[in-house]
Amino acid sequence: MTIEAAAAGPAPDLGFAAPALGAPARHRAPAAADDPEERARLLRQEREVVAKYLGGARWIYPTFALGGFALWVSLFPLAMAGIVPLWLGCLVSTVIATGGYVTSHEAMHSNIARKGEKLRWLNELTGQVSTIPILFPFSMARIMHLQHHYHCNDPQRDPDFPDSAPSAWHALIKTWLNRQPRYAGSIHHYKRILADIDSPASRRAQRDTAMLQLGAMIFFFAMAWSGYALVVAAIWWLPRHIGLSYIRFYLSWAPHHPRDQQGRYLNTRVFKSKLGHVLSMGMQYHIVHHLYPNIPHHRLKAAYYDMRSTLAARGVDVSPL
Amino acid sequence: MIHSGQRGSVRHMQQALKGIFFIMPFLFGIGFIAPVIAELIAVAGIELPANLAPLTVGLLLGSAWGLYATIKGSWL
């Protein structure tokens, strides 16, 4: 424990080990940089804010995840029967596929229920169903996302590092390139990281990914050869690709660009999104999530503004918002 | 406890899966892209030369594209 952390007193339960404090910041304020007492005071302030935003309406995530999944499944027969036009089915499915990552993400951090809690099964179920439309099993999504938190912006160990790109256009193109079968992108980076981890969880994640993708391909082929090729293309294939690109761009590239720093207050940037808060899925305030991942997603914006002056004193560039 | 026979069959299963995923772009070309192209031709009402069936065109294009993606490791 650092001196300032000890001086700040007991930390709230953050759900995972917070990295060591006191790393240099991108625009560090001199007082915070050099004075342990000042850093301890700022940490106390942060924790006071965090305590206000932990918990809350956690039920919204299972509700959206399970409701969204039921709606997504129902789109297939509705589109096959011609009740829902393909363009509308595609639009709705894309929203569910993209938004599903947010609900899954809450489950990855056990923000719906922790191990040992009564509703733990609901946390796991929320995670499991949320990422089926993007063909990314929850076991793989969770292990990779937690590695991202532990090693954020480390070129070798951060699973999201292949999303780095010099500009927004490059980033968008790269989201697609990284999904090519033998491109040296995300898939190969994941494989290498999983081989390094080599645990029962990492082996299970690989097995789940193979099974889900194989099962989906069998479903795709069966549907396509039964006369519903455009249905499965519009309801699953296209929304998956749009969703993955959107997720990679807004949830990975935008909040971490330019990925050249690894410190606690450096690895994420505050930015203003042209698409606003909802369409950028709250990523403008991603720094608060990286500092305190157990603040629920829907409370990050309020927590950011409550914490803004403290972050500024820590040296974070808060000028965009 | 896993004995050597079980480990061997797990390894065989992994090898089989690796093989399937290696040729997956080709399978995808035949299994998915071909019928998608056929349905698009039908929906667009495109008249094909020499009485070609939409599915024949779909299979020709889908298998060629899938084979290209399998060999090159990229759909482009």
Boltz contact constraints between the chains, C-beta under 6 A:
constraints:
  - contact:
      token1: [A, 180]
      token2: [B, 74]
      max_distance: 6.0
  - contact:
      token1: [A, 181]
      token2: [B, 25]
      max_distance: 6.0
  - contact:
      token1: [A, 181]
      token2: [B, 73]
      max_distance: 6.0
  - contact:
      token1: [A, 182]
      token2: [B, 73]
      max_distance: 6.0
  - contact:
      token1: [A, 210]
      token2: [B, 17]
      max_distance: 6.0
  - contact:
      token1: [A, 220]
      token2: [B, 32]
      max_distance: 6.0
  - contact:
      token1: [A, 221]
      token2: [B, 31]
      max_distance: 6.0
  - contact:
      token1: [A, 224]
      token2: [B, 32]
      max_distance: 6.0
  - contact:
      token1: [A, 224]
      token2: [B, 35]
      max_distance: 6.0
  - contact:
      token1: [A, 225]
      token2: [B, 35]
      max_distance: 6.0
  - contact:
      token1: [A, 229]
      token2: [B, 35]
      max_distance: 6.0
  - contact:
      token1: [A, 229]
      token2: [B, 36]
      max_distance: 6.0
  - contact:
      token1: [A, 229]
      token2: [B, 39]
      max_distance: 6.0
  - contact:
      token1: [A, 230]
      token2: [B, 39]
      max_distance: 6.0
  - contact:
      token1: [A, 233]
      token2: [B, 36]
      max_distance: 6.0
